[in-house]
Amino acid sequence: MRTNPTPLTISLLDRFALIMAMLTEIVVTQGHAQHLPGAKIITIWQRLAGIAARFARAVLRGPTPSRKRLTPAKPNRAKRPSLPDGFGWLPRVFPGTHDMPAAVTYPAQQLRDLLADPTMAELIETNPAIGRILVPIR
């Protein structure tokens, strides 16, 4: 079921897109500064871009009923540089992020503010898929 986006959801999408753009810029900058392999930097960038795209699709699609997965997904993908999985994987990629300058930690604070927004909380409550999409970057 596709819904018409409201000004509030568009505002949330714009804020999230800006946060993700800042994060991807930081990934490139910090990745080079910490001498991460180029393939790993690209993989992180692709994962962040995928999260941003899935978030936008889920918001624009609107609430969906939960459904039970019948069989576990078994992706058949080429071997990529490994990245951590699960809750908060991004900070684990860059050790020492707690000592980074405010320009680096600013997107994290913006993301926390966005998640604390009552409109976002309502959106996640009505569409749990959005919450699942955001788990890796919290």
Secondary structure, 3 states (H helix, E strand, C coil): CCCCCCHHHHHHHHHHHHHHHHHHHHHHHHHHHCCCCHHHHHHHHHHHHHHHHHHHHHHHHCCCCCCCCCCCCCCCCCCCCCCCCCCCHHHHHCCCHHHCCHHHHHHHHHHHHHHHCHHHHHHHHHCHHHHHHHHHHC
